[in-house]
C-alpha cells in the first residue's frame, strides 16, 4: 500500500501531488526491471571470490609481508 505524497516548494506551497494509484502503477512498472537487476548482481557476486578469505589463506600458507620482504634482500 502506498500513501499519497505531497511535494512542497521552499515556501510551503503545494508543488506536486503523487496519488496512491500513481505510485502503485510506477512501482509495478519498474518491478520486473528491478528483479532482473537483482538477479544479475547476485550472479556477479557468486562469481567473485571473497578478498578477505583469499588474504587469510595466503597468510596461512606463509606468504606474509615479512617473508616477501626477506626474499627481496636475498
N, C-alpha and C positions, 0 to 999 in steps of 0.2 A: 504494500500500500504506500502510495506517495501522497504527501501533503502539498497543498498549493504553496508556491513560493512567491513572495513579493520582493522585487528588486527596487531599491530606493536609490535616488541620487544623493549627492552630498548635502543637499538642502532638506532632505527627508521627503521629497515628493516621489510619488509612485512613478517609476520609470518603465517597469515591465511586470506583468503578472503571468506566472507559469502555472497552469492548472494541473490538477492531478492527472487528468487524461493525457495531456501533452507529455508530461514526464514519464508516464507509463508507456506510451507509444514509443518515445525515444529510447527508453531502456530496452524494450523488446526488439526494436530495430537494430540496436547495437549488440545485443546479446550473442548472436551467432559469431560475430567477428571477435568478440572477447574470448569466447570459448576456443576458437581456433588459435588465437594468440597465446592463450594459456597452455594449450597442448604443445605448441612449438617450443615455448620456454621450458616446459617440463622435459621434452626430448633433449634439448640442448644441455640442460643441467645434468641429465643422467649420463651424457657422453663425456662430460668434463670430470677430471679427477679432482679430488679434494687436495688442494695445495698443502694444507696443514699436515695431512696424513703422509703425503709424499716427503715432506721435510722431516717428519718424525722418523720415517723409515730410513732415510739417508743417514740421519744421525745415529740410529741404532746399528746401522751397518758399518759405522766407523768412518763416515765421510764428514766429520765435523770440521769446523773452521781451523782449528789448531793443526790438525793433520795435513790439511791442504796447504797451510802456511809453511809447515815444516818441509813439505815436498818441494816447495819453490826454492828453498835455501839449499837443498841437496843437489 
